[in-house]
Amino acid sequence: MSSNNSEETSFDVQPDNNRLVIFWTYLFVFIVSIICSCLIFVQFILKRLLKHHIQYHVIFVILIFSFLQVTMEHPILFSYLYNGILLIQSDNFCKFWLCLEFFFNGTILMLMCYGSIERYLFIFHRNLIHQHLILLHYFPIIFFVLYPLILYIGLICFYPCVNQFDYTMIICGGPCYLYEPILSAIDTIVDLALPLGVCTIANILLLVRVLRQKHRMRQQHLWKKNRRLVIQLLSIVILHNIVWFPVIICLLIIQFSPVSLPIIIDITINRFPFGYYMVVMLCPFVLLIGLPELWPLSFFNNTIRPTANNPIVRTL
């Protein structure tokens, strides 16, 4: 998609009524999501899950960045939805919003991709992870946080192209590098399609292998032992796939189409962003599906401590 196409194609801001309905709906989910995330953080700390279970590290980091995106970026979104225009009408503020948007989305996708591969290794090659803990565990987490941060700051703030921001459009209509056909295609394939594709394939292979061993080899204990490890990340992957697969397909169609496609451009720029804004707010709720030890009942049960009057009876 070229810059000329972007200049020729313009879209109206959504009607005020539609925008306000989205605003109040998102605001409710926003508040509940923050409460849920805080409860999960408290549970992680109280139960020391991160210290005793390194397989929770990637999940926890994904939750942290989802929480940061909700608390840092969504207030900008709410201001835009309520007023119909960017809070601070300047190019620098547009770049700030875009950096937040692209960095958080890219980081979460890449962490899910690595987490899916690591989850497979944890179940079938656990010793390999423990033998190379720094190389196979900590280094990838750090890399997939720093890489999108440096990449998108460079592309959005320093790439030599002319931004034509529209303060009445969500994320100001996007950065100018997206209108460079080759660069935007590389970004879409390498930084969006590849992580999501690898993530999906890794989870399918993991699920198929676990279920195959459960049924054909009658290893019921394998499923009972690892079903939480499978479900934890799989639930988050499915949620993101629902939104990101249509986004990636539309982006690739736009980038490789020889003609302008106003309807698909409109949907991709003005509609799809609301999908992944909702997804990131739903992330903590979906995370609880695979972590029953963090459910409220478990939380309240954990507050009960044995005393002298209530001795513990150990059973074999």
C-alpha distance (Angstrom), angle and dihedral (degrees) to the residues before:
residue distance angle dihedral
M1 . . .
S2 3.79 . .
S3 3.77 130.6 .
N4 3.80 88.9 -113.4
N5 3.78 90.3 61.3
S6 3.77 90.2 50.3
E7 3.78 91.3 53.0
E8 3.80 93.0 49.1
T9 3.78 94.2 46.7
S10 3.79 119.8 64.5
F11 3.75 130.7 165.6
D12 3.76 132.8 -156.8
V13 3.77 121.5 -116.2
Q14 3.78 112.9 -102.4
P15 3.82 115.2 -89.7
D16 3.78 114.6 -86.2
N17 3.81 94.1 -114.4
N18 3.80 93.3 53.9
R19 3.78 91.2 45.9
L20 3.79 93.0 50.9
V21 3.81 92.6 48.4
I22 3.81 88.8 53.6
F23 3.81 89.6 45.6
W24 3.82 95.9 55.1
T25 3.81 93.1 40.8
Y26 3.79 92.4 50.7
L27 3.79 92.4 43.5
F28 3.82 91.3 56.5
V29 3.82 92.6 47.7
F30 3.82 88.9 44.2
I31 3.81 93.1 57.3
V32 3.80 94.5 45.1
S33 3.81 91.2 45.4
I34 3.81 92.5 54.5
I35 3.80 91.3 49.4
C36 3.80 91.1 49.1
S37 3.82 92.3 48.1
C38 3.80 92.0 50.2
L39 3.81 91.4 51.1
I40 3.81 90.1 50.5
F41 3.81 91.3 49.7
V42 3.80 90.1 51.1
Q43 3.79 91.1 49.9
F44 3.80 92.5 49.4
I45 3.80 89.4 52.9
L46 3.80 96.9 43.5
K47 3.79 94.5 47.6
R48 3.80 94.6 39.6
L49 3.78 90.3 -134.9
L50 3.80 92.9 157.0
K51 3.79 92.6 55.3
H52 3.78 97.7 47.7
H53 3.82 101.3 30.5
I54 3.79 115.9 44.9
Q55 3.81 90.4 -179.6
Y56 3.81 86.6 75.8
H57 3.82 93.6 59.3
V58 3.81 97.9 87.7
I59 3.81 91.9 44.1
F60 3.80 89.8 50.7
V61 3.81 93.0 48.7
I62 3.82 90.4 49.9
L63 3.80 88.7 51.2
I64 3.82 90.8 49.7
F65 3.80 93.3 52.9
S66 3.79 91.6 43.9
F67 3.80 88.3 53.0
L68 3.81 92.2 47.0
Q69 3.80 91.1 49.7
V70 3.79 91.3 50.3
T71 3.81 94.4 47.6
M72 3.83 98.4 39.2
E73 3.81 105.2 33.8
H74 3.79 105.3 27.7
P75 3.83 95.3 65.2
I76 3.83 86.6 60.8
L77 3.81 88.7 49.9
F78 3.80 91.9 49.4
S79 3.79 91.7 51.8
Y80 3.79 89.8 50.5
L81 3.81 92.6 48.0
Y82 3.80 93.4 48.2
N83 3.81 97.8 44.4
G84 3.79 101.7 27.3
I85 3.78 91.5 -129.7
L86 3.79 137.9 70.5
L87 3.80 115.4 -78.8
I88 3.82 94.3 -128.7
Q89 3.79 110.1 27.7
S90 3.77 102.1 -146.6
D91 3.78 136.2 109.4
N92 3.79 92.0 -121.4
F93 3.79 91.4 56.6
C94 3.82 89.5 48.9
K95 3.80 88.8 53.4
F96 3.80 90.1 48.8
W97 3.81 91.3 52.2
L98 3.80 91.7 46.2
C99 3.82 92.4 49.4
L100 3.79 90.4 52.8
E101 3.80 92.2 46.5
F102 3.79 98.1 47.2
F103 3.80 96.1 38.1
F104 3.80 96.2 51.0
N105 3.81 94.6 42.5
G106 3.80 92.8 47.0
T107 3.80 94.0 45.4
I108 3.79 94.3 49.8
L109 3.82 92.7 47.9
M110 3.80 93.0 48.5
L111 3.80 92.9 46.1
M112 3.80 89.4 50.9
C113 3.80 89.0 51.0
Y114 3.79 93.7 51.4
G115 3.80 92.0 39.6
S116 3.80 90.4 56.3
I117 3.81 91.8 53.0
E118 3.79 91.9 44.4
R119 3.80 91.1 49.1
Y120 3.82 89.3 56.5
L121 3.80 90.1 50.7
F122 3.81 92.1 47.3
I123 3.79 91.4 56.2
F124 3.80 100.9 40.4
H125 3.83 105.2 19.0
R126 3.78 105.0 27.3
N127 3.79 94.5 149.0
L128 3.81 90.8 57.5
I129 3.82 90.7 58.6
H130 3.80 93.2 48.4
Q131 3.79 93.0 46.7
H132 3.81 92.3 52.8
L133 3.79 100.4 28.3
I134 3.81 97.7 148.6
L135 3.81 95.6 43.7
L136 3.80 98.6 41.4
H137 3.80 101.2 30.9
Y138 3.79 117.8 23.1
F139 3.81 99.9 29.4
P140 3.84 95.7 54.6
I141 3.81 91.6 49.3
I142 3.80 91.6 52.4
F143 3.81 92.4 43.1
F144 3.81 94.8 51.3
V145 3.80 89.4 52.1
L146 3.81 97.4 47.3
Y147 3.81 97.6 39.7
P148 3.85 98.1 62.0
L149 3.80 90.6 39.2
I150 3.82 93.2 56.7
L151 3.80 93.6 36.5
Y152 3.79 98.3 53.9
I153 3.79 96.6 38.8
G154 3.81 86.2 54.8
L155 3.81 95.5 45.5
I156 3.80 96.7 42.6
C157 3.80 101.6 37.4
F158 3.80 106.0 26.7
Y159 3.79 109.4 24.4
P160 3.85 107.8 115.6
C161 3.80 101.4 -115.0
V162 3.81 133.8 105.6
N163 3.80 116.1 -104.3
Q164 3.79 116.8 -144.6
F165 3.77 100.5 -167.5
D166 3.79 121.8 -169.5
Y167 3.80 110.8 -154.0
T168 3.82 91.2 -160.0
M169 3.82 93.3 60.5
I170 3.76 128.3 78.8
I171 3.84 110.9 -94.6
C172 3.82 85.2 3.9
G173 3.81 91.7 -79.1
G174 3.80 94.7 -62.4
P175 3.83 135.6 -76.0
C176 3.80 120.9 -60.6
Y177 3.81 94.9 -115.2
L178 3.81 88.8 70.3
Y179 3.80 88.0 67.6
E180 3.81 90.7 59.0
P181 3.84 102.2 94.3
I182 3.80 99.4 -149.8
L183 3.80 97.9 39.0
S184 3.79 94.8 44.8
A185 3.82 91.0 47.4
I186 3.82 91.2 51.8
D187 3.80 90.9 48.0
T188 3.81 92.5 48.9
I189 3.81 94.3 47.5
V190 3.81 99.6 39.9
D191 3.81 102.0 34.2
L192 3.81 101.8 31.6
A193 3.80 114.1 16.8
L194 3.81 96.8 39.0
P195 3.85 97.1 50.5
L196 3.79 92.2 43.7
G197 3.80 92.6 46.2
V198 3.82 94.2 47.8
C199 3.80 89.7 45.0
T200 3.80 92.2 52.4
I201 3.82 94.8 45.4
A202 3.81 92.6 46.9
N203 3.80 92.0 52.2
I204 3.80 92.9 46.6
L205 3.82 91.1 50.2
L206 3.78 90.8 46.9
L207 3.79 93.9 49.6
V208 3.82 93.6 44.7
R209 3.81 93.6 49.1
V210 3.80 94.2 47.1
L211 3.81 93.1 47.4
R212 3.80 91.6 44.3
Q213 3.79 92.1 54.6
K214 3.78 90.0 44.6
H215 3.80 95.0 55.2
R216 3.81 106.1 26.7
M217 3.78 99.6 36.7
R218 3.81 94.5 32.4
Q219 3.78 91.4 -127.6
Q220 3.78 96.8 152.0
H221 3.77 90.1 159.3
L222 3.82 90.5 62.9
W223 3.80 91.7 59.9
K224 3.81 94.1 42.8
K225 3.79 90.7 48.7
N226 3.81 97.3 46.6
R227 3.80 106.4 26.8
R228 3.80 91.6 99.6
L229 3.80 90.7 51.7
V230 3.80 88.9 51.6
I231 3.80 97.2 44.6
Q232 3.82 96.9 43.1
L233 3.79 96.7 68.2
L234 3.80 97.7 23.0
S235 3.80 91.8 64.0
I236 3.82 91.7 53.6
V237 3.82 91.9 44.7
I238 3.80 92.5 53.0
L239 3.80 91.3 49.5
H240 3.82 92.8 52.4
N241 3.81 93.4 42.5
I242 3.80 90.9 58.4
V243 3.80 89.2 62.6
W244 3.79 105.8 27.1
F245 3.80 100.8 48.8
P246 3.84 93.3 62.1
V247 3.82 89.7 43.7
I248 3.81 93.1 52.6
I249 3.80 93.1 44.9
C250 3.81 91.6 51.2
L251 3.80 92.3 46.5
L252 3.79 91.9 51.8
I253 3.82 91.4 47.6
I254 3.81 90.6 51.7
Q255 3.79 94.0 45.7
F256 3.80 96.7 47.9
S257 3.80 99.4 34.8
P258 3.84 114.1 108.1
V259 3.81 90.9 -147.4
S260 3.79 134.3 51.7
L261 3.82 114.6 -94.6
P262 3.83 106.3 -162.3
I263 3.82 96.4 178.1
I264 3.81 94.8 51.2
I265 3.81 90.8 43.4
D266 3.80 90.0 51.6
I267 3.80 92.7 49.8
T268 3.82 92.9 46.3
I269 3.82 95.8 47.5
N270 3.80 103.1 32.5
R271 3.81 105.5 27.3
F272 3.80 113.5 27.9
P273 3.84 95.7 58.3
F274 3.80 89.2 67.4
G275 3.80 87.7 58.8
Y276 3.77 97.0 59.5
Y277 3.79 91.7 40.3
M278 3.78 86.9 61.0
V279 3.81 93.0 42.9
V280 3.79 93.8 56.6
M281 3.82 90.4 51.0
L282 3.82 91.0 50.8
C283 3.81 92.4 49.4
P284 3.86 96.7 93.6
F285 3.81 92.0 49.8
V286 3.79 92.3 50.5
L287 3.79 90.0 46.3
L288 3.80 89.7 60.2
I289 3.81 89.9 61.1
G290 3.79 90.0 70.5
L291 3.80 95.7 36.5
P292 3.83 107.7 58.6
E293 3.79 89.3 161.6
L294 3.81 86.4 71.4
W295 3.80 95.5 52.3
P296 3.83 116.3 121.3
L297 3.81 92.2 -106.8
S298 3.77 89.5 55.7
F299 3.81 88.9 47.3
F300 3.80 93.8 55.5
N301 3.78 93.2 41.6
N302 3.78 88.8 54.5
T303 3.79 91.1 58.3
I304 3.82 90.1 64.9
R305 3.77 109.8 90.6
P306 3.80 126.7 -174.5
T307 3.78 115.5 -105.7
A308 3.79 134.3 -172.7
N309 3.80 89.8 -91.1
N310 3.81 91.9 50.6
P311 3.81 107.6 46.3
I312 3.77 120.7 -172.8
V313 3.79 115.8 -111.4
R314 3.79 110.2 -150.3
T315 3.77 118.5 -148.2
L316 3.74 129.5 -166.3
